[in-house]
Amino acid sequence: MDKEQLVLVDKKVLPEVFEKVLLAKTYISKDLAKNSTEACKMAELSRSAFYKYKDSVFFYEDKDKRRLITYSLRLSDEPGVLSNLLTKLSSFNANILTVNQNIPVDRVAVVTISFRIDEKTTNMDRLQDEISRIGGVIRAKQI
């Protein structure tokens, strides 16, 4: 069996069918289409072309620009602490991926937050400092 090989190619030089497959996959993933048939109609793509290429055509995410960051935090069990933290992350243009919070024990909740952020334009030391200064944040550690 042939080993999988990936090739990065500018979409400007690819046949239009690949762009339409990506568009149909986007319609499905964002629930803009109920199923692949509807997505293909919206993208003006045949279902046979969609099924031929759907498992081989993907968007490329620039791993150097946006990095996945995970924080482990201890937060006071008070109204608004988690909300203030999420608002602060949003002000740094963080794309929140997961938020996991345990049941508070002794009025302290352990929270893990994962997000993507552009490290080239974000001062990570400033982000850490601002998170630590939010009222109710007992400890914030990047893991």
Phi and psi in degrees as GROMACS dihedral restraints (atoms count N, CA, C in turn):
[ dihedral_restraints ]
;  ai    aj    ak    al  type     phi  dphi    fc
    3     4     5     6     1   -69.5    20    10
    4     5     6     7     1   141.4    20    10
    6     7     8     9     1   -75.6    20    10
    7     8     9    10     1   138.1    20    10
    9    10    11    12     1   -63.4    20    10
   10    11    12    13     1   134.1    20    10
   12    13    14    15     1  -128.2    20    10
   13    14    15    16     1   128.4    20    10
   15    16    17    18     1  -102.6    20    10
   16    17    18    19     1   142.9    20    10
   18    19    20    21     1  -130.3    20    10
   19    20    21    22     1   132.9    20    10
   21    22    23    24     1   -96.2    20    10
   22    23    24    25     1   120.5    20    10
   24    25    26    27     1  -133.9    20    10
   25    26    27    28     1   136.4    20    10
   27    28    29    30     1   -63.3    20    10
   28    29    30    31     1   130.4    20    10
   30    31    32    33     1   -65.3    20    10
   31    32    33    34     1   -16.0    20    10
   33    34    35    36     1   -61.5    20    10
   34    35    36    37     1   -26.1    20    10
   36    37    38    39     1  -100.1    20    10
   37    38    39    40     1    -0.4    20    10
   39    40    41    42     1   -91.5    20    10
   40    41    42    43     1   155.0    20    10
   42    43    44    45     1   -60.6    20    10
   43    44    45    46     1   150.2    20    10
   45    46    47    48     1   -60.1    20    10
   46    47    48    49     1   -24.9    20    10
   48    49    50    51     1   -58.7    20    10
   49    50    51    52     1   -35.2    20    10
   51    52    53    54     1   -68.4    20    10
   52    53    54    55     1   -39.3    20    10
   54    55    56    57     1   -64.8    20    10
   55    56    57    58     1   -38.3    20    10
   57    58    59    60     1   -68.3    20    10
   58    59    60    61     1   -36.3    20    10
   60    61    62    63     1   -62.9    20    10
   61    62    63    64     1   -44.5    20    10
   63    64    65    66     1   -62.3    20    10
   64    65    66    67     1   -39.7    20    10
   66    67    68    69     1   -64.0    20    10
   67    68    69    70     1   -44.7    20    10
   69    70    71    72     1   -62.9    20    10
   70    71    72    73     1   -41.7    20    10
   72    73    74    75     1   -63.5    20    10
   73    74    75    76     1   -35.5    20    10
   75    76    77    78     1   -66.4    20    10
   76    77    78    79     1   -43.6    20    10
   78    79    80    81     1   -56.8    20    10
   79    80    81    82     1   -42.6    20    10
   81    82    83    84     1   -68.8    20    10
   82    83    84    85     1   -47.8    20    10
   84    85    86    87     1   -66.7    20    10
   85    86    87    88     1   -28.7    20    10
   87    88    89    90     1   -96.0    20    10
   88    89    90    91     1    10.8    20    10
   90    91    92    93     1    57.0    20    10
   91    92    93    94     1    31.5    20    10
   93    94    95    96     1   -85.3    20    10
   94    95    96    97     1   -17.4    20    10
   96    97    98    99     1  -126.9    20    10
   97    98    99   100     1   142.0    20    10
   99   100   101   102     1   -73.2    20    10
  100   101   102   103     1   -29.1    20    10
  102   103   104   105     1  -158.1    20    10
  103   104   105   106     1   179.8    20    10
  105   106   107   108     1   -67.3    20    10
  106   107   108   109     1   -32.4    20    10
  108   109   110   111     1   -61.9    20    10
  109   110   111   112     1   -47.5    20    10
  111   112   113   114     1   -65.3    20    10
  112   113   114   115     1   -40.8    20    10
  114   115   116   117     1   -62.7    20    10
  115   116   117   118     1   -40.3    20    10
  117   118   119   120     1   -64.7    20    10
  118   119   120   121     1   -40.6    20    10
  120   121   122   123     1   -62.8    20    10
  121   122   123   124     1   -44.4    20    10
  123   124   125   126     1   -63.4    20    10
  124   125   126   127     1   -36.5    20    10
  126   127   128   129     1   -88.4    20    10
  127   128   129   130     1    -1.1    20    10
  129   130   131   132     1    55.5    20    10
  130   131   132   133     1    54.7    20    10
  132   133   134   135     1  -133.3    20    10
  133   134   135   136     1   141.7    20    10
  135   136   137   138     1   -73.8    20    10
  136   137   138   139     1   148.2    20    10
  138   139   140   141     1   -64.4    20    10
  139   140   141   142     1   -34.9    20    10
  141   142   143   144     1   -64.6    20    10
  142   143   144   145     1   -40.0    20    10
  144   145   146   147     1   -67.3    20    10
  145   146   147   148     1   -39.6    20    10
  147   148   149   150     1   -59.3    20    10
  148   149   150   151     1   -50.9    20    10
  150   151   152   153     1   -68.9    20    10
  151   152   153   154     1   -27.1    20    10
  153   154   155   156     1   -68.0    20    10
  154   155   156   157     1   -38.0    20    10
  156   157   158   159     1  -111.0    20    10
  157   158   159   160     1    -9.8    20    10
  159   160   161   162     1   -58.4    20    10
  160   161   162   163     1   -32.8    20    10
  162   163   164   165     1   -89.7    20    10
  163   164   165   166     1     1.7    20    10
  165   166   167   168     1  -120.4    20    10
  166   167   168   169     1    -8.3    20    10
  168   169   170   171     1  -117.2    20    10
  169   170   171   172     1   123.1    20    10
  171   172   173   174     1  -138.1    20    10
  172   173   174   175     1   154.7    20    10
  174   175   176   177     1   -73.2    20    10
  175   176   177   178     1   143.4    20    10
  177   178   179   180     1   -94.9    20    10
  178   179   180   181     1   128.8    20    10
  180   181   182   183     1  -105.1    20    10
  181   182   183   184     1   126.1    20    10
  183   184   185   186     1   -70.2    20    10
  184   185   186   187     1   103.7    20    10
  186   187   188   189     1   -67.8    20    10
  187   188   189   190     1   -24.5    20    10
  189   190   191   192     1   -75.6    20    10
  190   191   192   193     1   -28.8    20    10
  192   193   194   195     1   -83.1    20    10
  193   194   195   196     1   -45.2    20    10
  195   196   197   198     1  -120.6    20    10
  196   197   198   199     1   121.7    20    10
  198   199   200   201     1  -110.5    20    10
  199   200   201   202     1   147.1    20    10
  201   202   203   204     1   -81.0    20    10
  202   203   204   205     1   125.4    20    10
  204   205   206   207     1  -120.8    20    10
  205   206   207   208     1   139.4    20    10
  207   208   209   210     1  -126.8    20    10
  208   209   210   211     1   133.3    20    10
  210   211   212   213     1  -116.6    20    10
  211   212   213   214     1   139.9    20    10
  213   214   215   216     1  -107.0    20    10
  214   215   216   217     1   127.8    20    10
  216   217   218   219     1  -131.3    20    10
  217   218   219   220     1   153.3    20    10
  219   220   221   222     1  -116.3    20    10
  220   221   222   223     1   119.3    20    10
  222   223   224   225     1  -119.0    20    10
  223   224   225   226     1   142.3    20    10
  225   226   227   228     1   -64.0    20    10
  226   227   228   229     1   142.0    20    10
  228   229   230   231     1   -81.6    20    10
  229   230   231   232     1    76.8    20    10
  231   232   233   234     1  -134.4    20    10
  232   233   234   235     1   147.6    20    10
  234   235   236   237     1   -59.5    20    10
  235   236   237   238     1   134.8    20    10
  237   238   239   240     1    91.5    20    10
  238   239   240   241     1   -10.4    20    10
  240   241   242   243     1   -65.6    20    10
  241   242   243   244     1   -51.2    20    10
  243   244   245   246     1   -64.0    20    10
  244   245   246   247     1   -40.3    20    10
  246   247   248   249     1   -61.0    20    10
  247   248   249   250     1   -43.7    20    10
  249   250   251   252     1   -63.0    20    10
  250   251   252   253     1   -38.7    20    10
  252   253   254   255     1   -63.4    20    10
  253   254   255   256     1   -46.6    20    10
  255   256   257   258     1   -64.3    20    10
  256   257   258   259     1   -37.2    20    10
  258   259   260   261     1   -64.0    20    10
  259   260   261   262     1   -41.2    20    10
  261   262   263   264     1   -63.6    20    10
  262   263   264   265     1   -45.3    20    10
  264   265   266   267     1   -61.4    20    10
  265   266   267   268     1   -39.0    20    10
  267   268   269   270     1   -62.7    20    10
  268   269   270   271     1   -36.4    20    10
  270   271   272   273     1   -65.6    20    10
  271   272   273   274     1   -19.0    20    10
  273   274   275   276     1   -96.7    20    10
  274   275   276   277     1    11.9    20    10
  276   277   278   279     1    61.0    20    10
  277   278   279   280     1    33.9    20    10
  279   280   281   282     1   -78.0    20    10
  280   281   282   283     1   139.0    20    10
  282   283   284   285     1   -98.6    20    10
  283   284   285   286     1   103.8    20    10
  285   286   287   288     1   -69.9    20    10
  286   287   288   289     1   126.7    20    10
  288   289   290   291     1  -103.8    20    10
  289   290   291   292     1   -45.2    20    10
  291   292   293   294     1  -142.5    20    10
  292   293   294   295     1   148.5    20    10
  294   295   296   297     1  -135.7    20    10
  295   296   297   298     1   120.3    20    10
  297   298   299   300     1  -122.8    20    10
  298   299   300   301     1   124.1    20    10
  300   301   302   303     1  -126.5    20    10
  301   302   303   304     1   130.2    20    10
  303   304   305   306     1   -84.1    20    10
  304   305   306   307     1   162.0    20    10
  306   307   308   309     1   -61.5    20    10
  307   308   309   310     1   132.2    20    10
  309   310   311   312     1   -61.6    20    10
  310   311   312   313     1   139.7    20    10
  312   313   314   315     1  -124.9    20    10
  313   314   315   316     1   129.0    20    10
  315   316   317   318     1    54.9    20    10
  316   317   318   319     1    38.8    20    10
  318   319   320   321     1    64.6    20    10
  319   320   321   322     1    25.1    20    10
  321   322   323   324     1  -131.9    20    10
  322   323   324   325     1   130.3    20    10
  324   325   326   327     1  -110.3    20    10
  325   326   327   328     1   135.2    20    10
  327   328   329   330     1   -89.4    20    10
  328   329   330   331     1   126.5    20    10
  330   331   332   333     1  -128.0    20    10
  331   332   333   334     1   138.4    20    10
  333   334   335   336     1  -120.6    20    10
  334   335   336   337     1   129.1    20    10
  336   337   338   339     1  -126.6    20    10
  337   338   339   340     1   130.8    20    10
  339   340   341   342     1  -116.1    20    10
  340   341   342   343     1   138.9    20    10
  342   343   344   345     1  -153.6    20    10
  343   344   345   346     1   160.1    20    10
  345   346   347   348     1  -102.8    20    10
  346   347   348   349     1   141.9    20    10
  348   349   350   351     1  -148.3    20    10
  349   350   351   352     1   149.1    20    10
  351   352   353   354     1   -84.2    20    10
  352   353   354   355     1   103.1    20    10
  354   355   356   357     1   -71.5    20    10
  355   356   357   358     1   -20.3    20    10
  357   358   359   360     1   -71.2    20    10
  358   359   360   361     1   -28.7    20    10
  360   361   362   363     1  -112.2    20    10
  361   362   363   364     1     1.4    20    10
  363   364   365   366     1  -113.7    20    10
  364   365   366   367     1   129.2    20    10
  366   367   368   369     1   -80.8    20    10
  367   368   369   370     1   104.4    20    10
  369   370   371   372     1   -67.4    20    10
  370   371   372   373     1   -32.7    20    10
  372   373   374   375     1   -65.4    20    10
  373   374   375   376     1   -41.0    20    10
  375   376   377   378     1   -65.1    20    10
  376   377   378   379     1   -40.7    20    10
  378   379   380   381     1   -59.7    20    10
  379   380   381   382     1   -48.1    20    10
  381   382   383   384     1   -58.6    20    10
  382   383   384   385     1   -44.5    20    10
  384   385   386   387     1   -62.5    20    10
  385   386   387   388     1   -44.7    20    10
  387   388   389   390     1   -67.7    20    10
  388   389   390   391     1   -37.4    20    10
  390   391   392   393     1   -63.7    20    10
  391   392   393   394     1   -44.0    20    10
  393   394   395   396     1   -64.7    20    10
  394   395   396   397     1   -25.6    20    10
  396   397   398   399     1   -87.8    20    10
  397   398   399   400     1    -3.8    20    10
  399   400   401   402     1   -69.5    20    10
  400   401   402   403     1   131.6    20    10
  402   403   404   405     1   -58.3    20    10
  403   404   405   406     1   128.9    20    10
  405   406   407   408     1    96.4    20    10
  406   407   408   409     1    -9.6    20    10
  408   409   410   411     1   -84.4    20    10
  409   410   411   412     1   111.4    20    10
  411   412   413   414     1   -83.2    20    10
  412   413   414   415     1   -43.3    20    10
  414   415   416   417     1  -150.3    20    10
  415   416   417   418     1   140.7    20    10
  417   418   419   420     1  -137.5    20    10
  418   419   420   421     1   119.5    20    10
  420   421   422   423     1  -132.7    20    10
  421   422   423   424     1   126.9    20    10
  423   424   425   426     1   -74.9    20    10
  424   425   426   427     1   131.2    20    10
